[in-house]
Amino acid sequence: MFEIKEITPEMTYDIRHRILRPHQTMNYCIYDTDKQDGSFHIGAFYMDKLISIVSFCIEDNPDFSIEKQYRLRAMATLPEFRKMGAGREIVNYGENIIKVKGYDILWCKGRTTVQGYYERLGFSPFGEVFDYPPIGPHIVMYKDLR
């Protein structure tokens, strides 16, 4: 149903802006980790239209004692394409790449409004809810890949 493939960081910016940061300028959608060594970005296409994006980068969360960590960032799907499985497919695609690279844990800072979604993808909450100005309440989520 979807074509899943690696994309450039620049291809993520429009959906990041429209879905995750509409109240901020486009500059806030360009992350310092986008082009770091080991970073990669996955997109789901439906009839040649990019509908869902996710980014992954090598970044340690100091609260985890596990050494080989990847971070999931900026996962978003256009509203009219939600509940079709595109998000699950791109996260699973990225997880498989990370597992092949030998990493042990995947973590993210998720909005509390999507905590249940991440739990359905096999992630568990870690720690307490915290405020991420100006976006709102977040919680760290993680998945053991071992």
The first five atom37 places (N, CA, C, CB, O) and aatype in JSON, in Angstrom:
{
  "aatype": [12, 13, 6, 9, 11, 6, 9, 16, 14, 6, 12, 16, 18, 3, 9, 1, 8, 1, 9, 10, 1, 14, 8, 5, 16, 12, 2, 18, 4, 9, 18, 3, 16, 3, 11, 5, 3, 7, 15, 13, 8, 9, 7, 0, 13, 18, 12, 3, 11, 10, 9, 15, 9, 19, 15, 13, 4, 9, 6, 3, 2, 14, 3, 13, 15, 9, 6, 11, 5, 18, 1, 10, 1, 0, 12, 0, 16, 10, 14, 6, 13, 1, 11, 12, 7, 0, 7, 1, 6, 9, 19, 2, 18, 7, 6, 2, 9, 9, 11, 19, 11, 7, 18, 3, 9, 10, 17, 4, 11, 7, 1, 16, 16, 19, 5, 7, 18, 18, 6, 1, 10, 7, 13, 15, 14, 13, 7, 6, 19, 13, 3, 18, 14, 14, 9, 7, 14, 8, 9, 19, 12, 18, 11, 3, 10, 1],
  "atom_mask": [
    [1, 1, 1, 1, 1],
    [1, 1, 1, 1, 1],
    [1, 1, 1, 1, 1],
    [1, 1, 1, 1, 1],
    [1, 1, 1, 1, 1],
    [1, 1, 1, 1, 1],
    [1, 1, 1, 1, 1],
    [1, 1, 1, 1, 1],
    [1, 1, 1, 1, 1],
    [1, 1, 1, 1, 1],
    [1, 1, 1, 1, 1],
    [1, 1, 1, 1, 1],
    [1, 1, 1, 1, 1],
    [1, 1, 1, 1, 1],
    [1, 1, 1, 1, 1],
    [1, 1, 1, 1, 1],
    [1, 1, 1, 1, 1],
    [1, 1, 1, 1, 1],
    [1, 1, 1, 1, 1],
    [1, 1, 1, 1, 1],
    [1, 1, 1, 1, 1],
    [1, 1, 1, 1, 1],
    [1, 1, 1, 1, 1],
    [1, 1, 1, 1, 1],
    [1, 1, 1, 1, 1],
    [1, 1, 1, 1, 1],
    [1, 1, 1, 1, 1],
    [1, 1, 1, 1, 1],
    [1, 1, 1, 1, 1],
    [1, 1, 1, 1, 1],
    [1, 1, 1, 1, 1],
    [1, 1, 1, 1, 1],
    [1, 1, 1, 1, 1],
    [1, 1, 1, 1, 1],
    [1, 1, 1, 1, 1],
    [1, 1, 1, 1, 1],
    [1, 1, 1, 1, 1],
    [1, 1, 1, 0, 1],
    [1, 1, 1, 1, 1],
    [1, 1, 1, 1, 1],
    [1, 1, 1, 1, 1],
    [1, 1, 1, 1, 1],
    [1, 1, 1, 0, 1],
    [1, 1, 1, 1, 1],
    [1, 1, 1, 1, 1],
    [1, 1, 1, 1, 1],
    [1, 1, 1, 1, 1],
    [1, 1, 1, 1, 1],
    [1, 1, 1, 1, 1],
    [1, 1, 1, 1, 1],
    [1, 1, 1, 1, 1],
    [1, 1, 1, 1, 1],
    [1, 1, 1, 1, 1],
    [1, 1, 1, 1, 1],
    [1, 1, 1, 1, 1],
    [1, 1, 1, 1, 1],
    [1, 1, 1, 1, 1],
    [1, 1, 1, 1, 1],
    [1, 1, 1, 1, 1],
    [1, 1, 1, 1, 1],
    [1, 1, 1, 1, 1],
    [1, 1, 1, 1, 1],
    [1, 1, 1, 1, 1],
    [1, 1, 1, 1, 1],
    [1, 1, 1, 1, 1],
    [1, 1, 1, 1, 1],
    [1, 1, 1, 1, 1],
    [1, 1, 1, 1, 1],
    [1, 1, 1, 1, 1],
    [1, 1, 1, 1, 1],
    [1, 1, 1, 1, 1],
    [1, 1, 1, 1, 1],
    [1, 1, 1, 1, 1],
    [1, 1, 1, 1, 1],
    [1, 1, 1, 1, 1],
    [1, 1, 1, 1, 1],
    [1, 1, 1, 1, 1],
    [1, 1, 1, 1, 1],
    [1, 1, 1, 1, 1],
    [1, 1, 1, 1, 1],
    [1, 1, 1, 1, 1],
    [1, 1, 1, 1, 1],
    [1, 1, 1, 1, 1],
    [1, 1, 1, 1, 1],
    [1, 1, 1, 0, 1],
    [1, 1, 1, 1, 1],
    [1, 1, 1, 0, 1],
    [1, 1, 1, 1, 1],
    [1, 1, 1, 1, 1],
    [1, 1, 1, 1, 1],
    [1, 1, 1, 1, 1],
    [1, 1, 1, 1, 1],
    [1, 1, 1, 1, 1],
    [1, 1, 1, 0, 1],
    [1, 1, 1, 1, 1],
    [1, 1, 1, 1, 1],
    [1, 1, 1, 1, 1],
    [1, 1, 1, 1, 1],
    [1, 1, 1, 1, 1],
    [1, 1, 1, 1, 1],
    [1, 1, 1, 1, 1],
    [1, 1, 1, 0, 1],
    [1, 1, 1, 1, 1],
    [1, 1, 1, 1, 1],
    [1, 1, 1, 1, 1],
    [1, 1, 1, 1, 1],
    [1, 1, 1, 1, 1],
    [1, 1, 1, 1, 1],
    [1, 1, 1, 1, 1],
    [1, 1, 1, 0, 1],
    [1, 1, 1, 1, 1],
    [1, 1, 1, 1, 1],
    [1, 1, 1, 1, 1],
    [1, 1, 1, 1, 1],
    [1, 1, 1, 1, 1],
    [1, 1, 1, 0, 1],
    [1, 1, 1, 1, 1],
    [1, 1, 1, 1, 1],
    [1, 1, 1, 1, 1],
    [1, 1, 1, 1, 1],
    [1, 1, 1, 1, 1],
    [1, 1, 1, 0, 1],
    [1, 1, 1, 1, 1],
    [1, 1, 1, 1, 1],
    [1, 1, 1, 1, 1],
    [1, 1, 1, 1, 1],
    [1, 1, 1, 0, 1],
    [1, 1, 1, 1, 1],
    [1, 1, 1, 1, 1],
    [1, 1, 1, 1, 1],
    [1, 1, 1, 1, 1],
    [1, 1, 1, 1, 1],
    [1, 1, 1, 1, 1],
    [1, 1, 1, 1, 1],
    [1, 1, 1, 1, 1],
    [1, 1, 1, 0, 1],
    [1, 1, 1, 1, 1],
    [1, 1, 1, 1, 1],
    [1, 1, 1, 1, 1],
    [1, 1, 1, 1, 1],
    [1, 1, 1, 1, 1],
    [1, 1, 1, 1, 1],
    [1, 1, 1, 1, 1],
    [1, 1, 1, 1, 1],
    [1, 1, 1, 1, 1],
    [1, 1, 1, 1, 1]
  ],
  "atom_positions": [
    [[0.82, -1.2, 0.0], [0.0, 0.0, 0.0], [0.86, 1.26, 0.0], [-0.93, 0.0, 1.21], [0.57, 2.23, -0.71]],
    [[1.93, 1.24, 0.81], [2.83, 2.39, 0.88], [4.19, 2.01, 0.31], [2.98, 2.88, 2.33], [4.59, 0.84, 0.34]],
    [[4.88, 3.0, -0.22], [6.28, 2.82, -0.56], [7.08, 3.43, 0.59], [6.65, 3.48, -1.96], [6.94, 4.62, 0.88]],
    [[7.91, 2.63, 1.23], [8.7, 3.08, 2.37], [10.15, 3.17, 1.91], [8.55, 2.11, 3.6], [10.69, 2.21, 1.36]],
    [[10.78, 4.32, 2.15], [12.18, 4.47, 1.74], [12.85, 5.59, 2.51], [12.28, 4.73, 0.23], [12.2, 6.43, 3.14]],
    [[14.19, 5.57, 2.44], [14.96, 6.65, 3.05], [14.76, 7.92, 2.23], [16.46, 6.29, 3.16], [14.66, 7.88, 1.01]],
    [[14.71, 9.05, 2.94], [14.52, 10.35, 2.31], [15.56, 11.32, 2.86], [13.08, 10.88, 2.55], [16.26, 11.0, 3.82]],
    [[15.67, 12.48, 2.26], [16.6, 13.5, 2.74], [15.97, 14.25, 3.92], [16.98, 14.48, 1.61], [14.74, 14.26, 4.05]],
    [[16.78, 14.87, 4.75], [16.2, 15.65, 5.85], [15.28, 16.76, 5.33], [17.31, 16.26, 6.71], [14.25, 17.05, 5.94]],
    [[15.66, 17.36, 4.22], [14.88, 18.47, 3.67], [13.45, 18.03, 3.33], [15.56, 19.04, 2.43], [12.52, 18.84, 3.38]],
    [[13.29, 16.78, 2.98], [11.96, 16.27, 2.62], [11.05, 16.17, 3.84], [12.08, 14.9, 1.95], [9.83, 16.08, 3.69]],
    [[11.6, 16.18, 5.03], [10.79, 16.08, 6.26], [10.25, 17.43, 6.71], [11.61, 15.46, 7.37], [9.28, 17.49, 7.47]],
    [[10.87, 18.5, 6.27], [10.59, 19.81, 6.87], [9.14, 20.27, 6.73], [11.5, 20.84, 6.26], [8.58, 20.82, 7.67]],
    [[8.53, 20.06, 5.57], [7.16, 20.54, 5.38], [6.2, 19.83, 6.34], [6.71, 20.31, 3.91], [5.37, 20.49, 6.97]],
    [[6.3, 18.52, 6.45], [5.39, 17.8, 7.35], [5.72, 18.12, 8.8], [5.47, 16.27, 7.11], [4.81, 18.26, 9.62]],
    [[6.99, 18.23, 9.14], [7.34, 18.64, 10.51], [6.66, 19.96, 10.85], [8.89, 18.78, 10.68], [6.08, 20.13, 11.92]],
    [[6.75, 20.9, 9.92], [6.18, 22.23, 10.16], [4.66, 22.17, 10.27], [6.59, 23.2, 9.05], [4.09, 22.71, 11.21]],
    [[4.02, 21.52, 9.32], [2.56, 21.47, 9.28], [1.97, 20.73, 10.47], [2.09, 20.82, 7.99], [0.93, 21.14, 11.0]],
    [[2.61, 19.63, 10.91], [2.02, 18.78, 11.93], [2.59, 19.03, 13.32], [2.21, 17.33, 11.56], [1.84, 19.11, 14.3]],
    [[3.91, 19.15, 13.42], [4.54, 19.21, 14.74], [4.81, 20.62, 15.25], [5.83, 18.46, 14.7], [4.8, 20.85, 16.46]],
    [[5.06, 21.56, 14.35], [5.45, 22.9, 14.8], [4.78, 24.01, 13.98], [6.96, 23.05, 14.72], [5.46, 24.92, 13.51]],
    [[3.46, 23.95, 13.81], [2.78, 24.96, 12.98], [2.82, 26.36, 13.59], [1.34, 24.55, 12.75], [2.67, 27.36, 12.88]],
    [[3.02, 26.44, 14.89], [3.05, 27.7, 15.62], [4.44, 28.35, 15.62], [2.58, 27.48, 17.05], [4.64, 29.42, 16.18]],
    [[5.41, 27.67, 14.97], [6.77, 28.19, 14.93], [7.2, 28.39, 13.47], [7.75, 27.24, 15.67], [6.52, 27.93, 12.55]],
    [[8.32, 29.05, 13.28], [8.82, 29.24, 11.92], [9.46, 27.94, 11.42], [9.85, 30.4, 11.87], [9.77, 27.04, 12.21]],
    [[9.65, 27.86, 10.12], [10.24, 26.68, 9.5], [11.63, 26.39, 10.06], [10.31, 26.86, 8.0], [12.03, 25.23, 10.11]],
    [[12.36, 27.41, 10.49], [13.7, 27.19, 11.04], [13.7, 26.23, 12.23], [14.31, 28.52, 11.46], [14.69, 25.54, 12.46]],
    [[12.6, 26.18, 12.99], [12.51, 25.28, 14.13], [12.31, 23.83, 13.71], [11.37, 25.71, 15.03], [12.38, 22.93, 14.54]],
    [[12.08, 23.6, 12.42], [11.87, 22.25, 11.9], [13.17, 21.64, 11.36], [10.83, 22.27, 10.79], [13.19, 20.5, 10.92]],
    [[14.23, 22.41, 11.41], [15.55, 21.95, 10.97], [16.35, 21.64, 12.22], [16.28, 23.02, 10.05], [16.71, 22.55, 12.97]],
    [[16.63, 20.37, 12.46], [17.3, 19.96, 13.69], [18.79, 19.82, 13.48], [16.72, 18.65, 14.19], [19.25, 19.47, 12.39]],
    [[19.54, 20.09, 14.53], [21.0, 19.96, 14.47], [21.44, 18.52, 14.22], [21.63, 20.47, 15.76], [22.56, 18.29, 13.77]],
    [[20.58, 17.57, 14.52], [20.92, 16.16, 14.32], [20.61, 15.65, 12.92], [20.18, 15.32, 15.33], [20.97, 14.52, 12.58]],
    [[19.94, 16.45, 12.09], [19.47, 15.98, 10.79], [20.56, 15.41, 9.89], [18.79, 17.1, 10.08], [20.33, 14.45, 9.15]],
    [[21.74, 16.0, 9.96], [22.8, 15.59, 9.04], [24.02, 15.03, 9.77], [23.22, 16.75, 8.18], [25.1, 14.92, 9.19]],
    [[23.85, 14.69, 11.05], [24.95, 14.09, 11.81], [25.24, 12.69, 11.27], [24.61, 14.03, 13.32], [24.38, 12.04, 10.68]],
    [[26.48, 12.24, 11.49], [26.83, 10.87, 11.12], [25.86, 9.91, 11.8], [28.3, 10.54, 11.51], [25.59, 10.03, 13.0]],
    [[25.35, 8.97, 11.04], [24.43, 7.96, 11.58], [22.97, 8.34, 11.5], [0.0, 0.0, 0.0], [22.1, 7.48, 11.66]],
    [[22.67, 9.61, 11.25], [21.27, 10.03, 11.14], [20.68, 9.56, 9.81], [21.14, 11.56, 11.27], [21.36, 9.53, 8.79]],
    [[19.4, 9.21, 9.87], [18.7, 8.87, 8.65], [17.22, 9.19, 8.82], [18.91, 7.38, 8.28], [16.72, 9.33, 9.94]],
    [[16.52, 9.28, 7.7], [15.13, 9.72, 7.67], [14.35, 8.78, 6.77], [15.01, 11.2, 7.18], [14.82, 8.39, 5.7]],
    [[13.15, 8.42, 7.21], [12.32, 7.47, 6.48], [11.0, 8.15, 6.15], [12.09, 6.16, 7.3], [10.44, 8.89, 6.96]],
    [[10.51, 7.88, 4.95], [9.22, 8.41, 4.53], [8.32, 7.33, 3.99], [0.0, 0.0, 0.0], [8.79, 6.34, 3.43]],
    [[7.02, 7.53, 4.16], [6.01, 6.67, 3.54], [5.34, 7.48, 2.45], [4.96, 6.14, 4.6], [4.91, 8.62, 2.66]],
    [[5.25, 6.89, 1.29], [4.63, 7.54, 0.14], [3.36, 6.78, -0.23], [5.61, 7.59, -1.07], [3.33, 5.55, -0.25]],
    [[2.32, 7.53, -0.53], [1.08, 6.97, -1.03], [0.79, 7.65, -2.36], [-0.1, 7.18, -0.01], [0.57, 8.86, -2.42]],
    [[0.79, 6.86, -3.41], [0.6, 7.39, -4.77], [1.57, 8.55, -5.04], [-0.87, 7.86, -4.97], [1.17, 9.61, -5.52]],
    [[2.84, 8.33, -4.71], [3.93, 9.29, -4.92], [3.86, 10.53, -4.04], [3.95, 9.71, -6.34], [4.62, 11.47, -4.25]],
    [[2.97, 10.57, -3.06], [2.86, 11.71, -2.14], [3.46, 11.29, -0.8], [1.37, 12.18, -1.97], [3.1, 10.25, -0.25]],
    [[4.38, 12.11, -0.29], [4.97, 11.87, 1.03], [3.91, 12.16, 2.09], [6.25, 12.75, 1.26], [3.43, 13.28, 2.2]],
    [[3.56, 11.12, 2.86], [2.46, 11.28, 3.82], [2.88, 11.08, 5.27], [1.37, 10.31, 3.5], [2.16, 11.48, 6.19]],
    [[4.05, 10.46, 5.5], [4.48, 10.17, 6.87], [6.0, 10.2, 6.92], [3.93, 8.81, 7.36], [6.66, 9.71, 6.01]],
    [[6.54, 10.76, 7.99], [7.99, 10.92, 8.12], [8.45, 10.57, 9.53], [8.42, 12.36, 7.77], [7.69, 10.67, 10.5]],
    [[9.71, 10.14, 9.61], [10.35, 9.93, 10.91], [11.85, 10.09, 10.71], [9.99, 8.5, 11.51], [12.39, 9.77, 9.65]],
    [[12.52, 10.57, 11.73], [13.97, 10.74, 11.7], [14.59, 9.96, 12.85], [14.36, 12.24, 11.79], [13.98, 9.81, 13.91]],
    [[15.8, 9.47, 12.62], [16.54, 8.73, 13.63], [17.95, 9.29, 13.7], [16.57, 7.2, 13.31], [18.53, 9.65, 12.68]],
    [[18.5, 9.38, 14.92], [19.86, 9.87, 15.09], [20.52, 9.14, 16.26], [19.89, 11.4, 15.32], [19.85, 8.64, 17.16]],
    [[21.84, 9.08, 16.21], [22.58, 8.51, 17.32], [22.65, 9.58, 18.41], [24.02, 8.03, 16.89], [23.29, 10.62, 18.23]],
    [[21.99, 9.31, 19.51], [21.99, 10.27, 20.62], [21.73, 9.5, 21.9], [20.92, 11.39, 20.41], [20.79, 8.72, 21.99]],
    [[22.57, 9.73, 22.89], [22.42, 9.05, 24.17], [21.49, 9.83, 25.08], [23.78, 8.86, 24.84], [21.57, 11.06, 25.18]],
    [[20.63, 9.1, 25.75], [19.85, 9.66, 26.84], [20.63, 9.29, 28.1], [18.35, 9.11, 26.86], [20.78, 8.11, 28.4]],
    [[21.12, 10.28, 28.85], [21.96, 9.98, 30.01], [21.24, 9.2, 31.1], [22.49, 11.25, 30.59], [21.9, 8.66, 32.0]],
    [[19.91, 9.12, 31.05], [19.17, 8.36, 32.07], [19.19, 6.86, 31.82], [17.74, 8.84, 32.11], [18.78, 6.08, 32.68]],
    [[19.68, 6.44, 30.64], [19.78, 5.02, 30.33], [21.24, 4.59, 30.46], [19.24, 4.71, 28.91], [22.14, 5.28, 29.99]],
    [[21.45, 3.45, 31.1], [22.82, 2.95, 31.27], [23.3, 2.15, 30.06], [22.92, 2.09, 32.52], [24.45, 1.73, 30.02]],
    [[22.43, 1.95, 29.11], [22.77, 1.19, 27.89], [23.58, 2.09, 26.97], [21.48, 0.66, 27.17], [23.23, 3.25, 26.75]],
    [[24.67, 1.55, 26.42], [25.58, 2.37, 25.62], [25.11, 2.64, 24.2], [26.9, 1.72, 25.57], [25.25, 3.77, 23.73]],
    [[24.57, 1.66, 23.51], [24.27, 1.8, 22.08], [22.83, 2.25, 21.88], [24.53, 0.47, 21.34], [21.91, 1.43, 21.81]],
    [[22.64, 3.58, 21.79], [21.32, 4.17, 21.74], [21.08, 4.94, 20.44], [21.12, 5.1, 22.93], [21.98, 5.58, 19.89]],
    [[19.85, 4.85, 19.96], [19.37, 5.69, 18.86], [18.17, 6.45, 19.36], [19.02, 4.83, 17.58], [17.43, 5.98, 20.23]],
    [[17.96, 7.63, 18.8], [16.8, 8.44, 19.15], [15.88, 8.58, 17.94], [17.24, 9.83, 19.65], [16.33, 8.83, 16.83]],
    [[14.61, 8.42, 18.17], [13.58, 8.68, 17.17], [13.13, 10.11, 17.36], [12.37, 7.68, 17.29], [12.88, 10.55, 18.48]],
    [[13.03, 10.86, 16.25], [12.6, 12.26, 16.33], [11.58, 12.55, 15.25], [13.81, 13.21, 16.21], [11.62, 11.96, 14.17]],
    [[10.69, 13.45, 15.54], [9.82, 14.08, 14.54], [9.04, 13.09, 13.7], [10.63, 14.96, 13.64], [9.08, 13.14, 12.47]],
    [[8.34, 12.18, 14.35], [7.48, 11.26, 13.62], [6.15, 11.95, 13.41], [7.31, 9.9, 14.39], [5.55, 12.44, 14.37]],
    [[5.67, 11.99, 12.18], [4.4, 12.65, 11.89], [3.78, 12.07, 10.63], [4.59, 14.18, 11.75], [4.48, 11.68, 9.7]],
    [[2.45, 12.03, 10.62], [1.68, 11.58, 9.47], [0.62, 12.63, 9.18], [1.04, 10.17, 9.73], [-0.01, 13.16, 10.1]],
    [[0.41, 12.91, 7.9], [-0.64, 13.85, 7.53], [-1.98, 13.33, 8.04], [-0.68, 14.05, 5.99], [-2.26, 12.14, 7.94]],
    [[-2.83, 14.22, 8.58], [-4.08, 13.79, 9.23], [-4.97, 12.91, 8.36], [-4.86, 15.0, 9.64], [-5.57, 11.95, 8.86]],
    [[-5.07, 13.21, 7.09], [-5.97, 12.45, 6.23], [-5.47, 11.04, 5.93], [-6.18, 13.19, 4.94], [-6.19, 10.25, 5.32]],
    [[-4.23, 10.71, 6.35], [-3.66, 9.38, 6.12], [-3.4, 8.62, 7.42], [-2.37, 9.52, 5.33], [-2.76, 7.57, 7.4]],
    [[-3.88, 9.13, 8.52], [-3.67, 8.45, 9.8], [-4.56, 7.22, 9.91], [-3.95, 9.4, 10.96], [-5.57, 7.1, 9.22]],
    [[-4.15, 6.32, 10.77], [-4.86, 5.06, 11.05], [-4.84, 4.1, 9.85], [-6.31, 5.35, 11.44], [-5.69, 3.22, 9.74]],
    [[-3.86, 4.29, 8.97], [-3.71, 3.4, 7.82], [-2.45, 2.53, 7.94], [-3.66, 4.22, 6.52], [-2.21, 1.66, 7.11]],
    [[-1.64, 2.79, 8.99], [-0.46, 1.98, 9.24], [0.85, 2.54, 8.71], [0.0, 0.0, 0.0], [1.89, 1.9, 8.86]],
    [[0.83, 3.72, 8.1], [2.07, 4.29, 7.56], [3.08, 4.58, 8.66], [1.76, 5.57, 6.78], [4.27, 4.28, 8.5]],
    [[2.63, 5.15, 9.76], [3.55, 5.45, 10.86], [4.21, 4.2, 11.41], [0.0, 0.0, 0.0], [5.41, 4.18, 11.65]],
    [[3.42, 3.17, 11.61], [3.96, 1.9, 12.1], [5.01, 1.37, 11.12], [2.83, 0.85, 12.31], [6.07, 0.9, 11.53]],
    [[4.72, 1.44, 9.83], [5.65, 0.91, 8.83], [6.97, 1.66, 8.82], [5.02, 0.96, 7.46], [8.03, 1.04, 8.71]],
    [[6.93, 2.99, 8.92], [8.2, 3.72, 8.86], [9.02, 3.54, 10.13], [7.94, 5.22, 8.62], [10.25, 3.49, 10.08]],
    [[8.36, 3.44, 11.27], [9.09, 3.19, 12.52], [9.71, 1.79, 12.49], [8.14, 3.34, 13.76], [10.88, 1.62, 12.86]],
    [[8.96, 0.8, 12.05], [9.5, -0.56, 11.96], [10.67, -0.63, 10.97], [8.4, -1.54, 11.53], [11.65, -1.32, 11.23]],
    [[10.57, 0.06, 9.87], [11.63, 0.1, 8.87], [12.92, 0.66, 9.5], [11.2, 0.96, 7.64], [14.0, 0.1, 9.34]],
    [[12.76, 1.78, 10.22], [13.91, 2.38, 10.9], [14.47, 1.49, 11.98], [0.0, 0.0, 0.0], [15.69, 1.38, 12.12]],
    [[13.61, 0.85, 12.76], [14.06, -0.06, 13.81], [14.92, -1.18, 13.22], [12.87, -0.66, 14.56], [15.95, -1.54, 13.79]],
    [[14.49, -1.72, 12.1], [15.26, -2.8, 11.48], [16.65, -2.34, 11.07], [14.51, -3.34, 10.26], [17.62, -3.09, 11.22]],
    [[16.77, -1.13, 10.56], [18.08, -0.58, 10.21], [18.95, -0.46, 11.46], [17.94, 0.81, 9.52], [20.13, -0.82, 11.45]],
    [[18.36, 0.04, 12.54], [19.08, 0.24, 13.79], [19.53, -1.09, 14.39], [18.21, 1.01, 14.8], [20.64, -1.2, 14.91]],
    [[18.67, -2.1, 14.33], [19.03, -3.43, 14.84], [20.21, -4.0, 14.07], [17.82, -4.39, 14.76], [21.14, -4.57, 14.66]],
    [[20.18, -3.86, 12.74], [21.29, -4.37, 11.91], [22.6, -3.68, 12.29], [20.99, -4.16, 10.41], [23.66, -4.3, 12.23]],
    [[22.52, -2.41, 12.67], [23.71, -1.66, 13.09], [24.19, -2.07, 14.47], [23.43, -0.17, 13.06], [25.26, -1.64, 14.91]],
    [[23.41, -2.89, 15.17], [23.83, -3.4, 16.47], [23.48, -2.52, 17.66], [0.0, 0.0, 0.0], [24.11, -2.63, 18.71]],
    [[22.49, -1.65, 17.52], [22.1, -0.78, 18.63], [21.08, -1.5, 19.51], [21.52, 0.55, 18.11], [20.34, -2.37, 19.06]],
    [[21.06, -1.1, 20.79], [20.29, -1.82, 21.8], [18.98, -1.17, 22.19], [21.11, -1.99, 23.01], [18.04, -1.85, 22.61]],
    [[18.89, 0.15, 22.06], [17.71, 0.85, 22.55], [17.34, 1.97, 21.59], [17.95, 1.4, 23.98], [18.21, 2.63, 21.0]],
    [[16.04, 2.18, 21.45], [15.5, 3.29, 20.67], [14.63, 4.09, 21.63], [14.69, 2.79, 19.4], [13.79, 3.53, 22.32]],
    [[14.84, 5.39, 21.66], [14.08, 6.21, 22.59], [13.63, 7.49, 21.9], [14.92, 6.53, 23.84], [14.15, 7.87, 20.85]],
    [[12.65, 8.14, 22.51], [12.15, 9.41, 21.98], [11.55, 10.23, 23.11], [11.1, 9.18, 20.86], [11.3, 9.73, 24.2]],
    [[11.34, 11.49, 22.82], [10.57, 12.37, 23.69], [9.24, 12.57, 22.97], [11.32, 13.76, 23.97], [9.15, 13.32, 22.0]],
    [[8.2, 11.89, 23.46], [6.9, 11.94, 22.8], [5.93, 12.85, 23.52], [0.0, 0.0, 0.0], [5.96, 12.97, 24.75]],
    [[5.08, 13.47, 22.75], [4.0, 14.25, 23.35], [3.11, 13.29, 24.13], [3.17, 15.04, 22.26], [2.89, 12.15, 23.71]],
    [[2.61, 13.73, 25.24], [1.75, 12.85, 26.05], [0.48, 12.46, 25.28], [1.38, 13.53, 27.37], [-0.11, 11.42, 25.57]],
    [[0.07, 13.27, 24.34], [-1.13, 12.96, 23.55], [-0.94, 11.75, 22.64], [-1.52, 14.17, 22.72], [-1.93, 11.18, 22.17]],
    [[0.3, 11.35, 22.39], [0.56, 10.19, 21.54], [1.27, 9.06, 22.3], [1.41, 10.6, 20.32], [1.8, 8.13, 21.69]],
    [[1.27, 9.13, 23.61], [1.91, 8.09, 24.41], [1.31, 6.72, 24.11], [1.77, 8.41, 25.91], [2.05, 5.75, 23.96]],
    [[0.01, 6.64, 24.01], [-0.65, 5.36, 23.72], [-0.24, 4.8, 22.36], [0.0, 0.0, 0.0], [-0.11, 3.59, 22.2]],
    [[-0.04, 5.69, 21.39], [0.4, 5.25, 20.06], [1.77, 4.59, 20.16], [0.45, 6.45, 19.08], [1.98, 3.51, 19.62]],
    [[2.7, 5.23, 20.85], [4.04, 4.66, 21.01], [3.99, 3.35, 21.8], [4.96, 5.66, 21.71], [4.75, 2.42, 21.52]],
    [[3.1, 3.27, 22.78], [2.97, 2.03, 23.54], [2.5, 0.89, 22.62], [1.98, 2.21, 24.72], [2.95, -0.24, 22.76]],
    [[1.6, 1.19, 21.68], [1.15, 0.17, 20.73], [2.27, -0.26, 19.79], [-0.03, 0.69, 19.93], [2.22, -1.35, 19.22]],
    [[3.29, 0.58, 19.62], [4.45, 0.24, 18.81], [5.52, -0.5, 19.63], [5.05, 1.51, 18.18], [6.59, -0.82, 19.12]],
    [[5.23, -0.76, 20.9], [6.16, -1.52, 21.74], [7.05, -0.68, 22.63], [0.0, 0.0, 0.0], [7.95, -1.22, 23.28]],
    [[6.83, 0.62, 22.69], [7.61, 1.51, 23.54], [7.0, 1.54, 24.94], [7.67, 2.94, 22.95], [5.81, 1.29, 25.12]],
    [[7.84, 1.84, 25.93], [7.41, 1.98, 27.32], [7.77, 3.37, 27.81], [8.06, 0.89, 28.22], [8.78, 3.93, 27.41]],
    [[6.94, 3.94, 28.69], [7.27, 5.25, 29.25], [8.42, 5.13, 30.23], [6.05, 5.88, 29.94], [8.62, 4.09, 30.86]],
    [[9.18, 6.22, 30.34], [10.3, 6.26, 31.28], [10.29, 7.61, 31.97], [11.67, 6.01, 30.55], [10.3, 8.65, 31.3]],
    [[10.28, 7.61, 33.27], [10.34, 8.85, 34.03], [9.01, 9.57, 34.08], [0.0, 0.0, 0.0], [7.95, 8.99, 33.84]],
    [[9.1, 10.85, 34.4], [7.92, 11.67, 34.62], [7.63, 12.55, 33.4], [8.11, 12.55, 35.86], [8.51, 12.81, 32.59]],
    [[6.4, 12.98, 33.29], [6.0, 13.94, 32.26], [6.74, 15.25, 32.52], [4.45, 14.15, 32.24], [6.89, 15.67, 33.66]],
    [[7.18, 15.88, 31.45], [7.88, 17.16, 31.56], [7.36, 18.12, 30.49], [9.42, 16.98, 31.43], [6.8, 17.68, 29.48]],
    [[7.53, 19.4, 30.72], [7.09, 20.4, 29.76], [8.21, 20.66, 28.76], [6.68, 21.71, 30.47], [9.37, 20.79, 29.14]],
    [[7.85, 20.74, 27.49], [8.8, 21.01, 26.41], [8.33, 22.28, 25.71], [8.9, 19.79, 25.4], [7.67, 22.21, 24.67]],
    [[8.67, 23.47, 26.29], [8.17, 24.73, 25.74], [8.64, 24.92, 24.29], [8.64, 25.9, 26.6], [9.77, 24.54, 23.97]],
    [[7.85, 25.47, 23.43], [6.45, 25.87, 23.62], [5.47, 24.8, 23.17], [6.18, 27.15, 22.87], [4.31, 25.11, 22.89]],
    [[5.91, 23.54, 23.09], [5.07, 22.49, 22.51], [4.13, 21.87, 23.54], [5.93, 21.42, 21.9], [2.99, 21.53, 23.2]],
    [[4.58, 21.71, 24.78], [3.7, 21.16, 25.81], [4.26, 19.92, 26.47], [0.0, 0.0, 0.0], [5.44, 19.62, 26.35]],
    [[3.38, 19.18, 27.18], [3.83, 18.03, 27.96], [4.33, 16.87, 27.1], [2.7, 17.55, 28.83], [3.72, 16.49, 26.1]],
    [[5.47, 16.33, 27.52], [6.13, 15.21, 26.85], [6.51, 14.15, 27.88], [7.39, 15.69, 26.07], [6.53, 14.4, 29.08]],
    [[6.82, 12.97, 27.37], [7.35, 11.9, 28.2], [8.39, 11.13, 27.38], [6.21, 10.94, 28.72], [8.22, 10.95, 26.17]],
    [[9.44, 10.69, 28.04], [10.43, 9.86, 27.36], [9.82, 8.46, 27.19], [11.79, 9.8, 28.16], [9.26, 7.9, 28.13]],
    [[9.95, 7.92, 25.99], [9.51, 6.57, 25.66], [10.71, 5.8, 25.14], [8.35, 6.58, 24.61], [11.6, 6.38, 24.51]],
    [[10.75, 4.5, 25.4], [11.9, 3.72, 24.93], [11.47, 2.33, 24.51], [12.98, 3.64, 26.0], [10.43, 1.83, 24.93]],
    [[12.29, 1.71, 23.69], [12.07, 0.34, 23.24], [13.39, -0.4, 23.26], [11.43, 0.29, 21.82], [14.37, 0.03, 22.65]],
    [[13.42, -1.52, 23.96], [14.62, -2.35, 24.01], [14.65, -3.17, 22.72], [14.63, -3.28, 25.29], [13.71, -3.92, 22.44]],
    [[15.71, -3.05, 21.95], [15.83, -3.73, 20.66], [16.61, -5.03, 20.73], [16.47, -2.82, 19.67], [16.79, -5.7, 19.72]],
    [[17.08, -5.39, 21.93], [17.9, -6.61, 22.07], [17.06, -7.86, 21.99], [18.66, -6.59, 23.4], [17.58, -8.96, 22.09]]
  ]
}
